[in-house]
Amino acid sequence: RVLSLELNKDRDVERIHGSGINTLDIEPVEGRYMLSGGSDGVIVLYDLENLSRKPSYTCKALCSVGRSHPDVHRFSVETVQWYPHDTGMFTSSSFDKTLKIWDTNTLQPADIFHFEGTVYSHHMSPVATKHCLIAVGTKSPKVQLCDLKSGSCSHILQGHRQEVLAVSWSPRHEYILATASADSRVKLWDVRRASGCLSTLDQHNGEKSKAASEAASTAHNGRVNGLCYTNDGLHLLTIGTDDRMRLWNSSTGENTLVNYGKVCNESRKGLKFTVSWGCNPEFAFVPYGSTIAVYTIFTGELITMLRGHYSTVNCCILQPNFQELYSGSKDCNVLAWIPGLREPVPDDISEKSPPQQHSNPAYEDAWSSSDDEG
């Protein structure tokens, strides 16, 4: 299904934003409701369900925090995220130096955290049961951890030298956090340890000759502005303004040296990309200019470029139950990419020649049924 993603002619997402869309999130409980955040501070909540049951339909906006709302963000919303455990709450952070915790039903902020600088990114752990910490990356090199239970910024993680552009909790270990910074570094932290970070990822895997010119390990030769764990948490993908994407073993910190070629990235802020769930092979979906590039994660092959936006794509998110992709762009549109239906082969032809639909090598299945072997 992922290999046949195409712009869906039958499904629109209602156009509400009057400026670029920076961030999207689909709630993990039902996979039905989607949030978007825009450069004008507006947040929109959509219902992705087809209630009309007609083949052509528009995903309706249920509600929005618009410009006239008393608590609207004053500047660009950079990150929105649903509370991982139910849809009664969501979070948003903005260049207006705030992180807001929203009650979905009333669309009122239940809490607001204020920071000294622009907020680039925030993230709540998808798996945590013992803590309610929101990691926040801001213009300060210090990573802030805000505690939802106490309503205070409980700790600070020190180690980066420049602004923190992306943060992501491990989907495997609830206390492990990855952070990416304009200082070219990616750090892994165990937030229970006060003594500093667990490791700083090194693109040269510790080969002294290559790293000799640099005082400390760097993950990229440029700002690192995107982070995404694979869904099993065993690997971490990073993207930098050196036009490179790297795949790391998240337990050893090793650069796996998968070559994705040139991954164009001119973003001055955080870039939101995503990965597939439960596919074989697994794919990464990466905003690439006005397109979305689809790569196989472990071989680095560029499978396709999804074209349809008129301007820079800032974010994309996968709806894993149906392997559908949604993307948001500077062109103010949210586009839906749905697996295309392959044409059925008429019966009389299929007996004479094998169907041609397995032409893409990524579809090839090594499995054979025991009947064939007998």
Secondary structure as UniProt FT lines:
FT   HELIX           2..4
FT   STRAND          5..7
FT   STRAND          11..13
FT   STRAND          21..26
FT   TURN            28..30
FT   STRAND          33..38
FT   TURN            39..40
FT   STRAND          43..47
FT   STRAND          57..65
FT   TURN            67..68
FT   TURN            70..71
FT   STRAND          77..82
FT   TURN            84..85
FT   TURN            87..88
FT   STRAND          89..94
FT   TURN            95..96
FT   STRAND          98..103
FT   TURN            104..107
FT   STRAND          108..114
FT   STRAND          119..124
FT   STRAND          133..138
FT   STRAND          143..147
FT   TURN            148..151
FT   STRAND          152..157
FT   STRAND          164..169
FT   TURN            174..175
FT   STRAND          176..181
FT   TURN            182..183
FT   STRAND          186..190
FT   TURN            191..192
FT   STRAND          199..200
FT   TURN            203..206
FT   HELIX           208..211
FT   TURN            212..213
FT   STRAND          224..229
FT   TURN            231..232
FT   STRAND          235..240
FT   TURN            241..243
FT   STRAND          244..249
FT   TURN            250..252
FT   STRAND          274..275
FT   STRAND          283..288
FT   TURN            289..290
FT   STRAND          291..296
FT   TURN            297..299
FT   STRAND          302..307
FT   STRAND          313..319
FT   TURN            320..323
FT   STRAND          324..329
FT   TURN            330..331
FT   STRAND          334..339
FT   HELIX           347..352
FT   TURN            357..358
FT   HELIX           361..363
FT   HELIX           370..373
//
